[in-house]
Amino acid sequence: MSRIAQRFSQLKAQGRTALIPFVTAGDPNPEVTVPLMHAMVEAGADLIELGVPFSDPMADGPVIQRASERALGHHVRLRDVLDMVKAFRDKDADTPVILMGYLNPLEIMGYETFAKAASEAGVDGVLTVDLPPEEASELRTALRPAKLDPIFLLSPTSTAERIQRICDAASGFVYYVSVKGITGAASLDTDAVSAKLKEIRQSTDLPIGVGFGIKDAASAKAVGAMADAVIVGSALVNRVEEHANEPERIAPAVSELLSGMRAALDE
Amino acid sequence: MPTSDNTDFTAMPDERGHFGRYGGMFVSETLMEPLEELRRAYEKYMVDDQFLAELYADLQDYVGRPSPIYHAERWSRELGGAQLYLKREDLNHTGAHKVNNTIGQALLAKRMGKTRIIAETGAGQHGVATATVAARLGLECVVYMGSVDVARQEANVYRMRLLGAKVVPVESGSKTLKDALNEAMRDWVTNIDNTFYIIGTVAGPHPYPAMVRDFQAVIGREARAQMAQKLNRLPDALVACVGGGSNAIGLFYPFLNDPDVAIYGVEAAGDGLETGRHAAPLCAGKPGVLHGNRTYLMEDADGQIIETHSISAGLDYPGVGPEHAWLRDTGRAQYVAVTDDEALAAFHILTRTEGIIPALESSHALAYAAKLAPTMEKDQIILINLSGRGDKDMHTVAAKEGIEI
């Protein structure tokens, strides 16, 4: 069983909803990331999504785009991100780490080289935003022997046929994008999310994570009531940005928001 | 020719938009169904007699098609080789080939019941062509433009605003065309219910590369018929500039299965390929994935997209249409590059010898043709796509001479 599957099955046994924070690796500088990952686990994170910086993050809003720009300002490369995961694993062997980003850096490294290096570093899953399952067979083939879970997105526009195809291609969990839009944009409509999650559950037994539009404890709690995992990105990256010039304050600020969400989810 | 006679070069892409290993649909899940919806509409209407009748009527009466082909006799004589013919896309309404595509996509948008049009633009030509058709059809129009381009293309920004479009300066990334495209994609994914995204070139996710090609192929179809009528033969070579590559594929496509017609796409070598300051992914880039398709890109060793440079804003783009990537690899078309200085020299020569002021983009094609012509016989023919007129470039050319207008 993969580390991701294991974590979800533990949580299920405990009747808890997973909390998955997203931060961009190397934002605002490379030294911040590994301690921040540990702090997030301390504050209640069950899995971590680590953003791989990309020059053209087409599916992200301005908050996460600026995070990428700050990291790229320090020349943070995919290899550096893998090194961060490796360093994180020195002290944490249990918390699953998912890389989230765009295809081109993986493509340039080569899928097999990437899969091997990521697996060795202790990565558990890979979510490539601009890679729908139709184009993903080569990457999936490379990820399989490395025991990395391919995570795919589902969205409000996914048809029943697509939902089935995507769930069949995924392992670990599936990621439901709760709104039509980019990261950090509109507020979510919980009734609509609930209806779509019911539809998705007919196609899969995989855990479902919900992201986009979760900003605070209240929205985390609302989504947590119907999802297996709550994914929060821009709200955290906002805090990173606020303290970009005083990096020692980043971990406390991020932890404060996360632990509030954790408490709301566990109520 | 490196090609065998029985290959059908017009049979691409496959049903998922692949040109060999290039093209495809590399977008986030939210856009997959809207792209499917677009593909279905495009496939339906491209064989719909009423739609096509409306399209051709607009191309004739609104755009002014067919555009002539013109024998540049004096220039040909000076070069002392092949005869140079120009396909006069510069004479189209709005001054470039871009409108062939925006008319088509806007009619499609109307058929699909979309009320809002968005577009990206670099130099502003595609933005103007989009704002123009949106004004005519009474559709809301938002154009994304890098803030660097907004500053260097003020006149086109004003034209778009006169036409009723909202021009949104994009401050992210390198603040140029690629960032405008990112921003337009973000708008689209947020407003997919009522919005149609008119992409201006043969890049982006399927069906855009095929659809934009099909709207631009009117250039090559006309040129073929005009050559036959005027000279009773096909040209020996085609030359067109390639940024994203829509004017080039528009000219090339109807000739792809004519093995005796040599095809040259001309990229922007900027300060020179050896300087790294250029916009020539086919000549000096590597394959990768950006903006929804796999193609040749300007990228660094880590897969980050790098900034490009060309004197011509319309060629200043780090990617290129996937069909060009495929034509390059198959050898059916050859891709070359000319520098800013060579393009400027060609700009002045055509202006002085033929009384035609070309766009700086098109000047790249002219510069390569000027190299090619003397290597060919006097009874041979080079057909160049004069994709746009140079009015928009007055300030850039003047600035090169130290004059401010």
Contacts between the chains, C-beta under 8 A, distances in Angstrom:
chain1	res1	chain2	res2	distance
A	54	B	303	7.9
A	54	B	304	6.9
A	55	B	173	6.5
A	55	B	304	4.4
A	55	B	305	4.5
A	55	B	306	7.9
A	56	B	173	6.6
A	56	B	178	6.4
A	56	B	179	7.7
A	56	B	182	5.6
A	56	B	290	6.2
A	56	B	291	7.5
A	56	B	305	5.4
A	57	B	182	7.6
A	58	B	27	7.7
A	58	B	28	7.6
A	58	B	182	4.9
A	58	B	185	5.0
A	58	B	186	7.0
A	58	B	291	7.1
A	59	B	27	8.0
A	59	B	28	4.2
A	59	B	30	7.9
A	59	B	185	7.9
A	59	B	186	7.7
A	59	B	189	7.1
A	61	B	186	7.2
A	62	B	172	6.8
A	65	B	172	5.5
A	65	B	173	7.6
A	66	B	172	8.0
A	69	B	172	7.8
A	69	B	173	7.4
A	72	B	304	6.5
A	77	B	302	4.4
A	78	B	302	6.3
A	78	B	303	7.3
A	79	B	302	7.9
A	102	B	289	7.7
A	103	B	26	6.2
A	103	B	289	4.6
A	104	B	288	4.8
A	104	B	289	4.9
A	104	B	290	6.3
A	104	B	297	7.6
A	104	B	299	6.9
A	104	B	303	4.2
A	104	B	304	7.9
A	104	B	305	7.6
A	105	B	302	6.0
A	105	B	303	3.8
A	105	B	304	7.3
A	106	B	303	7.5
A	107	B	288	5.6
A	107	B	289	5.6
A	107	B	294	8.0
A	107	B	303	6.4
A	108	B	286	7.6
A	108	B	288	6.2
A	108	B	299	6.8
A	108	B	301	7.2
A	108	B	302	6.6
A	108	B	303	3.5
A	109	B	303	7.2
A	129	B	28	5.2
A	130	B	26	4.6
A	130	B	27	5.9
A	130	B	28	6.1
A	130	B	289	6.8
A	130	B	292	7.4
A	131	B	26	6.3
A	132	B	25	6.4
A	132	B	26	7.7
A	132	B	27	6.9
A	132	B	28	7.8
A	132	B	29	6.0
A	132	B	32	5.4
A	134	B	16	6.2
A	134	B	24	7.9
A	134	B	25	6.4
A	134	B	32	7.8
A	135	B	24	5.4
A	135	B	25	6.5
A	135	B	26	5.9
A	152	B	29	7.3
A	153	B	28	6.2
A	153	B	29	4.0
A	153	B	30	7.7
A	154	B	29	6.1
A	155	B	28	7.5
A	155	B	29	4.5
A	155	B	30	4.0
A	156	B	30	7.2
A	157	B	29	7.5
A	157	B	30	5.4
A	157	B	31	7.8
A	157	B	32	7.3
A	157	B	33	4.2
A	157	B	34	6.4
A	157	B	192	6.9
A	158	B	29	6.1
A	158	B	32	7.5
A	158	B	33	6.7
A	159	B	33	5.9
A	162	B	29	7.8
A	162	B	32	6.6
A	162	B	33	6.9
A	166	B	29	7.3
A	177	B	28	7.5
A	177	B	29	6.6
A	177	B	30	6.1
A	180	B	30	5.8
A	180	B	189	6.4
A	180	B	190	6.2
A	180	B	191	8.0
A	180	B	192	6.0
A	180	B	193	7.7
A	181	B	30	7.8
A	181	B	186	7.9
A	181	B	189	6.0
A	181	B	190	4.1
A	182	B	186	4.8
A	182	B	189	6.3
A	182	B	190	6.5
A	185	B	190	6.3
A	186	B	190	7.5
